[in-house]
């Protein structure tokens, strides 16, 4: 019974590791989503800090991203005001999504909230800054499910790939253990 369980665990780990390796193949990444990462929209800062900024958008859904030390969605981090001066409700994305923006020296962004722009225009974001960390914000179109999956797999790729050698070690030990027992 113990050997069967060990072989099953090894098989699952090898399978997960192979799937992790597949996520590193560019053709597979493009099949998941043709976009490699979200595209930041141009922001206008009111000063030198990212606590009061504006962005011009068309009607649609948008994501607000923050740099360190934000680690989870937080719809209260930024208040959004529409072109008419009325508040625009913000919601949480429902799960943690991170993205490393290669174009800006590998800045790590965390998706903190989402808002829907009912009309085109200039939207104002008033955001809370964590003290002494040089925090920044950006706005992108809300990622679709395919891009979200691609970003999440990229975050977990190392752990997925690490399952392959672990599975092979367990498989090798189980087969060696079986031969010695016979």
C-alpha positions as YAML, in Angstrom:
chain: A
units: angstrom
residues:
- id: 1
  name: UNK
  ca: [0.00, 0.00, 0.00]
- id: 2
  name: UNK
  ca: [2.81, 2.45, 0.90]
- id: 3
  name: UNK
  ca: [4.61, 1.89, -2.41]
- id: 4
  name: UNK
  ca: [1.47, 2.53, -4.43]
- id: 5
  name: UNK
  ca: [0.88, 5.77, -2.59]
- id: 6
  name: UNK
  ca: [4.48, 6.84, -3.14]
- id: 7
  name: UNK
  ca: [4.23, 6.00, -6.86]
- id: 8
  name: UNK
  ca: [0.96, 7.95, -7.13]
- id: 9
  name: UNK
  ca: [2.50, 10.98, -5.38]
- id: 10
  name: UNK
  ca: [5.58, 10.76, -7.61]
- id: 11
  name: UNK
  ca: [3.38, 10.56, -10.72]
- id: 12
  name: UNK
  ca: [1.37, 13.61, -9.70]
- id: 13
  name: UNK
  ca: [4.52, 15.62, -8.91]
- id: 14
  name: UNK
  ca: [6.12, 14.68, -12.24]
- id: 15
  name: UNK
  ca: [2.92, 15.68, -14.07]
- id: 16
  name: UNK
  ca: [2.71, 19.02, -12.23]
- id: 17
  name: UNK
  ca: [6.41, 19.65, -12.94]
- id: 18
  name: UNK
  ca: [5.93, 18.95, -16.66]
- id: 19
  name: UNK
  ca: [2.98, 21.36, -16.71]
- id: 20
  name: UNK
  ca: [5.21, 23.94, -15.02]
- id: 21
  name: UNK
  ca: [7.84, 23.47, -17.72]
- id: 22
  name: UNK
  ca: [5.16, 23.90, -20.38]
- id: 23
  name: UNK
  ca: [4.18, 27.30, -18.95]
- id: 24
  name: UNK
  ca: [7.70, 28.53, -19.77]
- id: 25
  name: UNK
  ca: [7.33, 27.71, -23.48]
- id: 26
  name: UNK
  ca: [6.58, 30.94, -25.41]
- id: 27
  name: UNK
  ca: [4.06, 29.22, -27.71]
- id: 28
  name: UNK
  ca: [2.11, 27.98, -24.69]
- id: 29
  name: UNK
  ca: [2.25, 31.44, -23.09]
- id: 30
  name: UNK
  ca: [0.87, 33.01, -26.28]
- id: 31
  name: UNK
  ca: [-1.87, 30.35, -26.42]
- id: 32
  name: UNK
  ca: [-2.89, 31.26, -22.86]
- id: 33
  name: UNK
  ca: [-2.96, 34.97, -23.71]
- id: 34
  name: UNK
  ca: [-1.47, 36.92, -26.61]
- id: 35
  name: UNK
  ca: [-0.71, 39.76, -24.17]
- id: 36
  name: UNK
  ca: [2.35, 39.24, -21.99]
- id: 37
  name: UNK
  ca: [1.33, 41.87, -19.44]
- id: 38
  name: UNK
  ca: [-1.16, 44.70, -18.93]
- id: 39
  name: UNK
  ca: [-0.41, 48.03, -20.62]
- id: 40
  name: UNK
  ca: [-0.21, 50.99, -18.20]
- id: 41
  name: UNK
  ca: [-2.17, 54.09, -19.16]
- id: 42
  name: UNK
  ca: [-0.53, 57.53, -18.99]
- id: 43
  name: UNK
  ca: [-1.05, 59.11, -15.55]
- id: 44
  name: UNK
  ca: [-0.86, 62.74, -14.48]
- id: 45
  name: UNK
  ca: [0.42, 63.35, -10.97]
- id: 46
  name: UNK
  ca: [-0.68, 66.40, -8.98]
- id: 47
  name: UNK
  ca: [2.69, 66.53, -7.24]
- id: 48
  name: UNK
  ca: [5.73, 64.30, -6.87]
- id: 49
  name: UNK
  ca: [3.88, 61.56, -5.01]
- id: 50
  name: UNK
  ca: [1.39, 58.99, -6.24]
- id: 51
  name: UNK
  ca: [-1.38, 59.94, -3.81]
- id: 52
  name: UNK
  ca: [-3.36, 62.19, -6.17]
- id: 53
  name: UNK
  ca: [-3.38, 61.35, -9.87]
- id: 54
  name: UNK
  ca: [-5.61, 61.51, -12.94]
- id: 55
  name: UNK
  ca: [-6.04, 59.21, -15.92]
- id: 56
  name: UNK
  ca: [-7.99, 59.64, -19.16]
- id: 57
  name: UNK
  ca: [-10.08, 56.58, -20.00]
- id: 58
  name: UNK
  ca: [-12.78, 55.37, -22.37]
- id: 59
  name: UNK
  ca: [-15.86, 53.55, -21.07]
- id: 60
  name: UNK
  ca: [-14.87, 50.13, -19.69]
- id: 61
  name: UNK
  ca: [-13.40, 48.28, -16.72]
- id: 62
  name: UNK
  ca: [-10.01, 49.25, -15.30]
- id: 63
  name: UNK
  ca: [-7.54, 47.80, -12.80]
- id: 64
  name: UNK
  ca: [-5.55, 49.79, -10.25]
- id: 65
  name: UNK
  ca: [-2.12, 48.33, -9.45]
- id: 66
  name: UNK
  ca: [0.25, 49.23, -6.58]
- id: 67
  name: UNK
  ca: [3.92, 48.58, -5.92]
- id: 68
  name: UNK
  ca: [5.37, 47.44, -2.62]
- id: 69
  name: UNK
  ca: [4.49, 46.58, 0.05]
- id: 70
  name: UNK
  ca: [0.95, 45.86, -1.09]
- id: 71
  name: UNK
  ca: [0.36, 42.12, -1.11]
- id: 72
  name: UNK
  ca: [-3.40, 41.75, -1.41]
- id: 73
  name: UNK
  ca: [-6.43, 43.36, -3.03]
- id: 74
  name: UNK
  ca: [-7.69, 46.42, -1.15]
- id: 75
  name: UNK
  ca: [-10.58, 48.35, -2.71]
- id: 76
  name: UNK
  ca: [-10.25, 51.10, -0.09]
- id: 77
  name: UNK
  ca: [-6.65, 51.93, -1.05]
- id: 78
  name: UNK
  ca: [-7.76, 54.31, -3.82]
- id: 79
  name: UNK
  ca: [-10.90, 56.43, -4.16]
- id: 80
  name: UNK
  ca: [-11.98, 57.09, -7.73]
- id: 81
  name: UNK
  ca: [-13.89, 60.20, -8.85]
- id: 82
  name: UNK
  ca: [-15.46, 60.46, -12.31]
- id: 83
  name: UNK
  ca: [-15.27, 63.39, -14.74]
- id: 84
  name: UNK
  ca: [-18.55, 64.71, -13.28]
- id: 85
  name: UNK
  ca: [-17.06, 64.84, -9.75]
- id: 86
  name: UNK
  ca: [-19.12, 61.90, -8.46]
- id: 87
  name: UNK
  ca: [-17.50, 58.94, -6.70]
- id: 88
  name: UNK
  ca: [-17.02, 55.80, -8.76]
- id: 89
  name: UNK
  ca: [-17.34, 52.55, -6.78]
- id: 90
  name: UNK
  ca: [-14.20, 50.42, -6.61]
- id: 91
  name: UNK
  ca: [-14.20, 46.66, -6.13]
- id: 92
  name: UNK
  ca: [-11.61, 44.01, -5.35]
- id: 93
  name: UNK
  ca: [-10.40, 41.67, -8.10]
- id: 94
  name: UNK
  ca: [-11.27, 38.68, -5.89]
- id: 95
  name: UNK
  ca: [-7.81, 37.09, -5.93]
- id: 96
  name: UNK
  ca: [-4.18, 38.12, -5.74]
- id: 97
  name: UNK
  ca: [-2.64, 38.84, -9.13]
- id: 98
  name: UNK
  ca: [0.91, 40.15, -9.45]
- id: 99
  name: UNK
  ca: [2.75, 41.26, -12.53]
- id: 100
  name: UNK
  ca: [6.40, 42.08, -13.11]
- id: 101
  name: UNK
  ca: [6.67, 44.92, -15.62]
- id: 102
  name: UNK
  ca: [9.81, 44.23, -17.62]
- id: 103
  name: UNK
  ca: [9.77, 47.68, -19.32]
- id: 104
  name: UNK
  ca: [10.29, 49.47, -15.97]
- id: 105
  name: UNK
  ca: [13.23, 47.57, -14.55]
- id: 106
  name: UNK
  ca: [11.12, 44.66, -13.26]
- id: 107
  name: UNK
  ca: [8.68, 46.63, -11.11]
- id: 108
  name: UNK
  ca: [6.41, 44.24, -9.20]
- id: 109
  name: UNK
  ca: [2.76, 45.34, -9.30]
- id: 110
  name: UNK
  ca: [-0.16, 43.94, -7.29]
- id: 111
  name: UNK
  ca: [-3.72, 44.34, -8.55]
- id: 112
  name: UNK
  ca: [-5.46, 46.14, -5.67]
- id: 113
  name: UNK
  ca: [-8.82, 47.22, -7.05]
- id: 114
  name: UNK
  ca: [-11.06, 47.58, -10.07]
- id: 115
  name: UNK
  ca: [-13.43, 50.30, -11.23]
- id: 116
  name: UNK
  ca: [-15.88, 50.69, -14.10]
- id: 117
  name: UNK
  ca: [-15.81, 53.90, -16.11]
- id: 118
  name: UNK
  ca: [-19.34, 54.50, -17.42]
- id: 119
  name: UNK
  ca: [-18.24, 57.43, -19.60]
- id: 120
  name: UNK
  ca: [-15.07, 58.63, -21.28]
- id: 121
  name: UNK
  ca: [-13.14, 61.36, -19.50]
- id: 122
  name: UNK
  ca: [-10.58, 62.24, -16.87]
- id: 123
  name: UNK
  ca: [-10.86, 60.21, -13.67]
- id: 124
  name: UNK
  ca: [-9.17, 61.26, -10.43]
- id: 125
  name: UNK
  ca: [-7.61, 58.70, -8.08]
- id: 126
  name: UNK
  ca: [-6.85, 59.64, -4.49]
- id: 127
  name: UNK
  ca: [-4.69, 56.85, -3.11]
- id: 128
  name: UNK
  ca: [-3.31, 55.98, 0.31]
- id: 129
  name: UNK
  ca: [0.48, 55.71, 0.43]
- id: 130
  name: UNK
  ca: [2.34, 53.51, 2.87]
- id: 131
  name: UNK
  ca: [4.98, 55.57, 4.70]
- id: 132
  name: UNK
  ca: [8.60, 55.69, 3.53]
- id: 133
  name: UNK
  ca: [8.49, 53.05, 0.81]
- id: 134
  name: UNK
  ca: [8.27, 55.00, -2.46]
- id: 135
  name: UNK
  ca: [4.98, 53.39, -3.39]
- id: 136
  name: UNK
  ca: [3.53, 53.94, -6.85]
- id: 137
  name: UNK
  ca: [0.24, 53.25, -8.61]
- id: 138
  name: UNK
  ca: [-0.72, 52.59, -12.21]
- id: 139
  name: UNK
  ca: [-3.96, 51.98, -14.09]
- id: 140
  name: UNK
  ca: [-4.54, 49.46, -16.90]
- id: 141
  name: UNK
  ca: [-7.54, 48.00, -18.63]
- id: 142
  name: UNK
  ca: [-8.87, 45.19, -16.46]
- id: 143
  name: UNK
  ca: [-7.04, 41.98, -17.47]
- id: 144
  name: UNK
  ca: [-9.23, 39.33, -19.03]
- id: 145
  name: UNK
  ca: [-9.28, 35.80, -17.59]
- id: 146
  name: UNK
  ca: [-6.66, 34.54, -20.01]
- id: 147
  name: UNK
  ca: [-4.13, 37.23, -19.11]
- id: 148
  name: UNK
  ca: [-4.91, 36.75, -15.42]
- id: 149
  name: UNK
  ca: [-4.20, 33.01, -15.77]
- id: 150
  name: UNK
  ca: [-0.93, 33.75, -17.58]
- id: 151
  name: UNK
  ca: [0.18, 36.17, -14.84]
- id: 152
  name: UNK
  ca: [-0.73, 33.72, -12.06]
- id: 153
  name: UNK
  ca: [1.10, 30.83, -13.75]
- id: 154
  name: UNK
  ca: [4.19, 33.00, -14.19]
- id: 155
  name: UNK
  ca: [4.12, 33.74, -10.46]
- id: 156
  name: UNK
  ca: [3.90, 30.04, -9.54]
- id: 157
  name: UNK
  ca: [6.12, 28.64, -12.33]
- id: 158
  name: UNK
  ca: [9.15, 28.05, -10.08]
- id: 159
  name: UNK
  ca: [7.14, 26.01, -7.60]
- id: 160
  name: UNK
  ca: [5.48, 24.02, -10.39]
- id: 161
  name: UNK
  ca: [8.82, 23.22, -12.01]
- id: 162
  name: UNK
  ca: [10.32, 22.24, -8.63]
- id: 163
  name: UNK
  ca: [7.71, 19.48, -8.42]
- id: 164
  name: UNK
  ca: [9.41, 17.64, -11.31]
- id: 165
  name: UNK
  ca: [12.71, 16.76, -9.59]
- id: 166
  name: UNK
  ca: [10.85, 16.07, -6.33]
- id: 167
  name: UNK
  ca: [8.62, 13.58, -8.15]
- id: 168
  name: UNK
  ca: [11.59, 11.98, -9.88]
- id: 169
  name: UNK
  ca: [13.43, 11.60, -6.56]
- id: 170
  name: UNK
  ca: [10.39, 9.98, -4.93]
- id: 171
  name: UNK
  ca: [9.96, 7.71, -7.95]
- id: 172
  name: UNK
  ca: [13.63, 6.70, -7.88]
- id: 173
  name: UNK
  ca: [13.59, 6.05, -4.13]
- id: 174
  name: UNK
  ca: [10.36, 4.03, -4.37]
- id: 175
  name: UNK
  ca: [11.67, 1.85, -7.20]
- id: 176
  name: UNK
  ca: [14.98, 1.31, -5.38]
- id: 177
  name: UNK
  ca: [13.12, 0.52, -2.17]
- id: 178
  name: UNK
  ca: [10.94, -1.97, -4.06]
- id: 179
  name: UNK
  ca: [13.94, -3.80, -5.56]
- id: 180
  name: UNK
  ca: [15.65, -4.11, -2.18]
- id: 181
  name: UNK
  ca: [12.45, -5.41, -0.56]
- id: 182
  name: UNK
  ca: [12.13, -8.13, -3.22]
...
